[in-house]
């Protein structure tokens, strides 16, 4: 009987120590928070491990010029791949093949024109820019605090001269 009692006391002691260790670890990793008079924890000390935290949640992330150019190239490449597959399926010499070839040439021409305009504008204003050209309009995005009357006229001249787009169809903005 004495051995059974000692064995139960030993098991009870081990469980009490394990419970105490668990309480200590919980207390240590929750930021040593204390209870206020109302019985709630002080918010400034509480850390919820695993909780999502937003960094710069008040500011909207703007894409960089490199990201915008990468996305444009990706979309153009996807469109060209689809058109090339359609061209293979259409067969040579058909009207559909001629139409697809014209679309491929238009995407390639527009892509080259956008890149050339970006290079020329960057050389003139000495700042990054992003150009999007459609058949009838152009949109230019430049770095913040770059647009003024002189730079706007330089950009407008480059676009109207090289892209044959009327001045009233050119939109400029700052990032």
N, C-alpha and C positions, 0 to 999 in steps of 0.2 A: 504494500500500500504506500509506503514511504517513497518507493521508486516511481510509482505512477504519479504521485503528487509532485515530485521534483521535475518529472518530464513535462507535466502540464504547465508548471511554473516557468520552465525554460521556453516552451513554445509561446506562452503568453508574453514573456519578456522580449522574445525575438519579434513578435508581431507589434508590440508597443514601440520598439526601436525603429522598425520599418515604417510604421505610421508616422512617427516623429520625423524620420528622414524625408518622407514624402511631403509632409507639411513644410519642412524647411526648404526643400528644393522648389516647391510651389511659391513660397514667400520670396525666395531669392530671385527667381526668374520673372516675377510679376512686378519688379521694381520696388520692392520693399514698401508697398502702399500701406497706408494706415487708415483706420476707420474714423470718420468724423462723428460728431455727436448724433447725427441722424442715422448712422449705421451704413452710410454709403462710402465708397472709397474716393479719395481725392483724385479728381480727373487729371491733374497735372502729373501724377506719378504712375497712373495705370498704363500699362503697355499690353495691348492685345497681340500676342505673338501670332504671326500668320495673317494679320489684318492687312488688307490692301491700303496703300497710302498713295495719294496723288501728288506728284511733284509738279509744281507750276500749274496747278489745276486752273488757275484763274486766267492764264494766258493760253491762247489758241496757238498751237504749233503751226508755223508756216513752213511750207516745203522750200527747200533750198533750190537754187537754180540748177544744180547738178541733178537733184531728184526730179525736177520737172523735165529736164532734157532726157533723162533716163526713161521716164514714163512715156514720153513722146516717141522715143526710139523703139521702145518695147511694143507700143501700139502699132507703129508703122510696120515693124517686122512681122507682127501677127497678121496684119492685113495683107502684106505681101505674100506670106506663106499661104494664106487662104486663096488668094488670087492665083498663085502659081499652081496650087492643087486643082483649082477650077480650070485653069488653062490646059493642064495635062488631060483632064477629063473631057474637055470640049473638043479636042482634036485640032489639028492644024488646018488653016485655010477657011474656017467657018467664020461667019459674022460674029458669033459669040466669042471666038478666040480673038478677033480683032478688037472687040469691045473690052475684053479683059486685058489685052496688051496695052490699050490706051489708058486704062485705069492704073495699071502698074507703072506706066511711064509718068502719069500725073502724080502719083504718090512719090515716086523717086524725084521728080522735078521739084515738087513742093518741099520735100525734106531737104534737098540740097539748097534751095532758095532760103529756107528758114535758117539753116546753118550759116550760109554766106551773109545774110542780114545780121545775124548775131555777131559774127566776126567783125563786120564793118562798123556796127554800132558800138561794140566794145572798144574798137580802136579809136573811134571819134570821141566818146564820152569817158573813156578810161574807167569803165565800171562794167560789172556783169549785167546781162540782160537775157530775156527769154522772148522769142518771137513765135507767134502762131499765125500762119497765113492760110486763108481759104481762097476760093475763087474770086470773091468780091470784097474781102476785108482783111485787115491785119490788126493783131493785138500785140502790143509790146509791153513787157513788164521789166522795169529797171529797179536797181537798188534804191533804198529810201534816201530822200534828200538829194536826188540827182536831177530831177526834172526842174528845169527853169525854161525861160523863153528861148535861150540860145540852144540848149541841148534838145529841146522839143523840135525846134526848126531843123537841126542837124538830122535827127532821127526821121522826121517827116520827109526830108529831102532824100535820104537813103531809101526809104520804103517806096516813095512815089517814083523815083528814078529807076530802081532796079526791079521792082515787083509789078509795075504798071497798075497800082491801086490808087484810086483817087484820094485826095487828102481828107475828104470828109468821111471816109470809110476806115481811117486809121485811128485806133484807140490806144492811148498810152496811160500807163498807171505805174505807181510805185509799190514796191513790196514792203 
